[in-house]
Amino acid sequence: LMHGCISIDTENYNRVVWTDAPSGLEHRYEDVERMIKTGSISYVNGTFLIWSFPISAIEAFENVTILTYRFNSSIFKAYLDFYGKSYEHKTVVRDNYDNLFLTEFFPELEKGPQYADLVNVCDANRLNIIGQRVGRGFPLSNTWYSRSDKIQRKAIKDHLINYFRHYCKANSDSVMWTTYKGFEDKVKPSGYIIRSDGRTPSFVPCNSKATEEYKDRYNLAYLIDRHLNPGIIAFFRQKDITIPEDEYSLSELIQWIFRSRIRDNEPINLYIPSERMRNLLLEWLLLR
């Protein structure tokens, strides 16, 4: 703004517009210029810039089919609503001859009771107390981790090691765990960091999807309380679009869990110290 390189289109939900660099100004932002020219950068709340996938990439096709999960609570649905795109919500089903086809969506497929007998959720109070909510805060959220001290992070690490070693009697080949990016080195469980063959670390990012690399793991620990990024919330709020946050958090948790061997209908052990996330999962499984 200061050098006249960009302007803000306040009539188009604060879209950032590239106006070109003045003559003689050293131009070091070609990558930013390319993103802005796709119409994918917005200046939200007069505070921060946010990138969204260029809607022109979808508009280039007459029809687009996207396979996803729990669409109604997804950022993608809010994205399509934001840009006023029409869509049909379908379900993929398999017939008796192993053929796949699309049919009308029915919500029953998103229910979890069929997995209830496969998930052994840790209910040990001594391990879960660190995620118990007191007051208005959210223990184990990204904000909580950012404000946590060495004592709190050591407590999480000790609980994680205790769970794997004494509750699961796990070996390093069977575990997968997650926390927020940037904190994994502060809570990583000694003795359970990498497989015995030296491949595939046990840390699995909380946003991991569409990979079968961990489908043999069955001792799991989900050490976070997942929330939507405030910037994403503010972006969609420009058009009064909201994403159901509990449903979003549950969806993220389920997709992470399904990196493990439960995808093959085999049982797993699961440690979720966050009271909020644990209750969301138990309600989905109809275990509470």
C-alpha positions in Angstrom: 0.0 0.0 0.0 2.8 2.4 1.0 4.5 2.2 -2.4 1.3 2.0 -4.4 1.9 -1.6 -5.5 -1.5 -2.8 -4.3 -4.9 -1.5 -3.4 -7.9 -2.9 -1.5 -11.1 -3.5 -3.4 -13.6 -2.8 -0.5 -16.5 -3.4 -2.9 -15.4 -7.0 -3.4 -14.8 -8.2 0.2 -11.4 -6.6 0.6 -9.8 -8.4 -2.3 -6.2 -7.3 -2.8 -5.5 -5.8 -6.3 -2.0 -5.5 -7.8 -1.6 -2.0 -9.3 2.0 -2.5 -10.4 5.3 -1.4 -8.8 6.3 2.3 -9.4 9.2 2.9 -11.8 12.6 2.6 -10.1 11.3 0.7 -7.1 13.2 -2.5 -6.5 10.7 -5.3 -7.0 11.2 -8.3 -4.7 7.7 -9.7 -4.6 7.1 -11.5 -7.8 5.7 -14.5 -6.0 3.2 -12.3 -4.1 2.3 -10.5 -7.3 1.4 -13.8 -9.0 -0.8 -14.8 -6.1 -2.6 -11.4 -6.0 -3.2 -11.5 -9.8 -5.1 -14.7 -9.4 -7.6 -12.9 -7.1 -6.9 -15.2 -4.2 -5.6 -12.7 -1.6 -7.9 -10.8 0.8 -7.2 -8.2 3.5 -9.4 -9.3 6.4 -10.4 -7.1 9.3 -7.8 -4.5 8.3 -5.3 -6.8 10.1 -3.9 -9.7 8.0 -3.7 -11.1 4.5 -5.3 -14.5 3.8 -4.9 -16.7 0.7 -7.8 -18.8 -0.7 -7.7 -21.3 -3.6 -8.3 -19.3 -6.8 -12.0 -19.8 -7.7 -11.0 -19.4 -11.4 -9.4 -22.8 -11.3 -12.8 -24.4 -10.6 -14.7 -22.0 -12.9 -12.5 -23.2 -15.8 -14.4 -26.5 -15.9 -18.0 -27.2 -16.8 -18.4 -29.8 -14.0 -16.1 -30.7 -11.1 -16.3 -33.9 -8.9 -14.5 -33.8 -5.6 -14.3 -36.6 -3.1 -14.3 -35.4 0.4 -15.6 -36.3 3.9 -18.2 -34.7 6.2 -18.8 -32.0 3.6 -21.4 -30.1 5.6 -18.8 -29.1 8.3 -15.9 -28.5 5.9 -14.0 -25.3 5.0 -14.6 -26.4 1.4 -18.4 -26.1 1.7 -18.0 -22.6 3.2 -15.6 -21.7 0.3 -18.2 -22.7 -2.3 -20.9 -20.8 -0.5 -18.6 -17.7 -0.3 -18.2 -17.7 -4.1 -21.9 -18.5 -4.7 -21.2 -21.8 -6.4 -23.9 -24.4 -6.8 -23.2 -28.0 -5.9 -24.9 -31.4 -5.4 -24.0 -33.4 -2.3 -23.8 -37.1 -3.2 -22.7 -40.4 -1.6 -20.4 -43.0 -3.1 -21.8 -46.5 -2.8 -20.6 -50.0 -3.9 -23.0 -52.5 -5.5 -22.8 -56.3 -5.3 -20.5 -56.4 -8.3 -17.9 -54.1 -6.6 -18.8 -51.2 -8.9 -18.9 -47.6 -7.4 -21.5 -45.1 -8.2 -23.0 -41.9 -6.9 -26.4 -41.7 -5.2 -28.3 -39.3 -2.9 -26.4 -38.4 0.3 -27.7 -39.9 3.5 -26.2 -38.7 6.8 -26.3 -42.1 8.4 -23.0 -42.9 6.7 -21.3 -40.2 8.8 -22.3 -41.8 12.1 -19.7 -43.7 14.1 -21.3 -46.5 16.1 -20.0 -49.1 13.7 -16.5 -48.3 15.0 -17.3 -48.1 18.7 -16.0 -51.6 19.4 -12.8 -50.9 17.6 -11.7 -47.8 19.6 -10.4 -48.1 23.1 -10.3 -44.5 24.4 -8.1 -43.9 27.4 -10.2 -42.8 30.4 -7.4 -42.6 33.0 -8.0 -39.4 35.0 -4.3 -39.0 35.9 -3.5 -38.7 32.1 -6.5 -36.7 31.1 -6.6 -34.1 33.8 -4.2 -31.8 31.8 -6.9 -31.4 29.1 -9.8 -30.8 31.5 -11.4 -27.4 30.8 -11.5 -24.9 33.6 -13.1 -21.5 32.9 -13.2 -20.1 29.4 -9.9 -21.4 28.1 -9.3 -24.5 25.9 -6.5 -26.7 27.2 -4.2 -28.1 24.5 -5.4 -25.6 21.9 -2.9 -23.8 19.7 -3.1 -20.8 21.9 -2.6 -22.9 25.0 0.5 -24.4 23.6 1.9 -21.0 22.6 1.5 -19.8 26.2 2.5 -23.1 27.9 5.7 -23.3 30.0 8.3 -26.0 30.3 6.5 -27.6 33.2 3.3 -28.0 31.2 5.0 -29.3 28.1 7.0 -31.8 30.2 3.8 -33.0 31.8 2.3 -33.7 28.3 5.5 -35.6 27.3 5.5 -37.6 30.5 1.8 -38.5 30.1 2.5 -39.6 26.5 5.4 -41.8 27.4 3.4 -43.2 30.3 0.5 -44.0 28.1 2.6 -45.8 25.4 4.8 -47.6 27.8 2.5 -48.7 30.7 -1.1 -48.5 29.3 -0.4 -49.9 25.8 3.0 -51.6 26.4 3.7 -50.4 22.9 6.7 -50.8 20.7 7.9 -48.0 18.4 6.5 -49.7 15.3 2.9 -49.5 16.6 2.5 -45.8 17.6 1.5 -42.5 16.0 0.9 -39.2 17.8 0.4 -35.6 17.0 0.6 -32.1 18.3 0.7 -28.7 16.7 3.5 -27.8 14.2 6.4 -26.3 16.1 5.8 -28.1 19.3 6.6 -31.7 18.3 10.2 -31.5 19.5 9.0 -30.2 22.9 6.7 -33.1 23.7 8.1 -36.0 21.6 8.2 -39.3 23.5 11.7 -40.6 23.9 11.8 -44.2 22.8 8.9 -43.8 20.4 10.2 -41.3 17.9 10.9 -43.5 15.0 10.3 -47.1 13.9 12.8 -49.8 14.7 13.6 -50.0 10.9 14.5 -46.3 10.9 11.6 -45.4 8.5 8.5 -43.3 9.0 8.6 -41.3 12.2 5.8 -41.8 14.7 4.8 -38.1 14.6 1.9 -37.7 12.2 0.9 -34.1 11.4 -2.7 -33.4 12.6 -3.7 -32.4 9.1 -2.5 -35.6 7.5 -5.0 -37.0 4.9 -5.0 -39.3 2.0 -2.0 -41.4 3.0 -1.8 -45.1 3.9 1.7 -44.8 5.3 0.6 -45.4 8.9 -2.1 -48.0 8.3 -0.3 -50.5 10.6 -0.4 -48.2 13.7 -2.7 -49.0 16.5 -1.5 -47.1 19.6 -2.5 -43.5 19.0 -2.2 -40.2 20.9 -4.0 -37.0 19.8 -2.5 -34.2 22.0 -4.4 -31.2 20.7 -7.8 -29.4 20.9 -8.5 -28.6 17.3 -10.1 -25.2 16.4 -10.6 -23.2 13.2 -8.0 -20.6 12.5 -9.5 -17.2 13.5 -8.4 -15.8 10.1 -10.5 -18.4 8.3 -13.5 -17.5 10.6 -13.1 -13.8 9.8 -12.8 -14.4 6.1 -16.1 -16.2 5.8 -17.8 -13.9 8.3 -17.6 -11.2 5.6 -20.5 -12.9 4.0 -22.1 -14.2 7.3 -21.0 -17.7 6.5 -20.1 -19.9 9.5 -18.6 -23.3 9.9 -19.9 -25.5 12.7 -16.7 -25.6 14.8 -17.4 -28.7 16.8 -18.3 -30.6 13.7 -15.1 -29.3 12.0 -13.0 -30.4 14.9 -14.5 -33.8 15.0 -14.0 -34.2 11.3 -10.3 -33.4 11.6 -9.9 -35.8 14.5 -11.7 -38.7 12.6 -9.6 -38.2 9.5 -6.4 -38.3 11.6 -7.5 -41.5 13.4 -8.2 -43.1 10.1 -4.6 -42.9 9.1 -4.2 -45.9 11.4 -5.2 -49.5 11.1 -8.9 -48.8 12.0 -9.3 -48.1 8.2 -9.0 -51.9 7.8 -11.5 -52.5 10.6 -8.8 -53.4 13.2 -8.9 -52.2 16.8 -6.9 -49.2 18.1 -6.0 -47.7 21.4 -6.4 -43.9 21.6 -5.3 -41.3 24.1 -7.1 -37.9 23.8 -6.3 -35.7 26.8 -8.5 -32.8 25.6 -11.8 -33.1 27.4 -13.6 -31.4 24.5 -12.1 -33.5 21.7 -12.6 -36.8 23.7 -16.3 -36.0 24.3 -16.8 -35.1 20.7 -15.4 -38.5 19.6 -17.4 -40.4 22.3 -20.6 -38.7 21.2 -19.9 -39.7 17.6 -19.3 -43.3 18.6 -22.5 -43.1 20.7 -20.5 -44.1 23.8 -21.8 -41.3 26.0 
